[in-house]
Amino acid sequence: MYLRHSVRRKDGKTHVYWRLVRSVRRNGKVVQETVAQLGELDAEGRAKAKALARQITGRGDQRELFEPADVDDAPVPVRLKRLRLERGRAFGDVWLGWRLWRALQLDTLCDEILETGREAVPWAEMASILVIARLCEPSSELHIAEDWYRRTALEDLLGVPVERINEKRLYRALDRLLPHKEAIEQHLVKRLGELFDLSYDLLLYDVTSTYFEGLAAANPLAQRGHSRDHRPDCKQVCIALVVTREGMPLGYEVFPGNRVDVTTVEEIVEAMEARYGIANRVWVMDRGMSSAENVAWLQETKRRYLIGTPKSELRRWSHALADAKDWRTVRGGVEAKLCAGPDGQETFLLCRSADRREKERAMHARFAKRIEARLESLGRRLERSRKRLDREAIGRQIGRILGQNSRAAGRYQIRVVDDPDRASGLRLAWSAKPEWDEWAQHSEGAYVLRTNVHEW
């Protein structure tokens, strides 16, 4: 694609209008097709566009965005039958990753912080391969060495032969990078702020985990804990990540796999402030970070926060949720309402989502249908049984039914009643609670956030 301009003269004034065009072939000729009209761009606008292009893509062989001189668009005859493809390589994604690597000036940084020695491939080059592979096709170091690198054009871009890329060299590169973690993070924060004008007034913090196949005996952080991957049989580590409101990472820490999320808040907040300074920012966390100790600490240290609350908090605000007043549309399908806390130190933000409401409503209906089907089956069993049944065993079976469908368990009132007219001696009586349905109508799709920021 290119930028082209056309000149129009009106009322004695000259106007230059720019448009984005692309080259297409029609009837054997190459013509330029207009993609978008950009309007007028003065000299200052063109200069800024050039500077931004060089800043993002690097100052090397950046193509001129505006009309290059001496461009020959004449078609070239080619005999298709004599063409064949040899050594096909994926180019576009790795070229973009390589450009981003240079635009972030990570090549310069790695050259400075990674010591050089007798290695056959510079560690900075190995670091770039690891990062670009993570961007284009996240996989193991073994997959990078034996498959991915061979299928890409990185060999041509970096000049590193395929035979010199192996998993051991990639692992050693990771070991070289780890001691410089904080320096790399600080460089990225500074560089991303220059490129994209990022704001760090609101930070989002969450914890995830990744598990290991094997004993991981050499890793003291690998422990068994709450598995988000539903693999309690495997050891894992917890990864705490802090990002900006745009999703750009600010920093991360690795915790033992048995570390509880709520215990990491104080450590992470202090670590980020020690690294980047104390600022009047807002910390946003989900309800997994919510505890009386964390809230008290954030308030005592005068830090601003926005934290999710447990589902049980919905009961406290049942009247406000049912009240149709003061709801404001935040974005499509999401509404919010501000409510003052009882002590005046906090503001509670009530939110409800139409999409989430439909999802929870469908889930409740599905679980309710399962419970009712199981209860009807159990009722028929009590009716048809030819011998006396144990009341406690029936009670345990009802408990299992409700436990397996806990989202709708509170909807039902169930009793096991003595019935001398039956051989089983028992009868099942159950009904749905109308107040539960009324409460679900207001609470489905709703959640509560607490904050000490009183104006948004």
Secondary structure, 3 states (H helix, E strand, C coil): CEEEEEEEEECCEEEEEEEEEEEEEECCEEEEEEEEEEEECCHHHHHHHHHHHHHHHCCCCCCCCCCCCCCCCCCCCCCHHHCCCCCCCECHHHHHHHHHHHHCCHHHHHHHHCCCCCCCCCHHHHHHHHHHHHHHCCCCHHHHHHHHHHHECHHHHHCCCHHHCCHHHHHHHHHHHHHHHHHHHHHHHHHHHHHHCCCCCEEEEEEEEEECCCCCCCCCCCECCCCCCCCCCCCEEEEEEEEECCCCEEEEEEEECCCCHHHHHHHHHHHHHHHHCCCCCEEEECHHHCCHHHHHHHHHCCCEEEEECCCCHHHHCHHHHHCCCCCEEEECCEEEEEEECCCCCCEEEEEEEHHHHHHHHHHHHHHHHHHHHHHHHHHHHHHHCCCCCCHHHHHHHHHHHHHHCHHHHHHEEEEEEECCCCCCCEEEEEEECHHHHHHHHHHCCEEEEEECCCCC
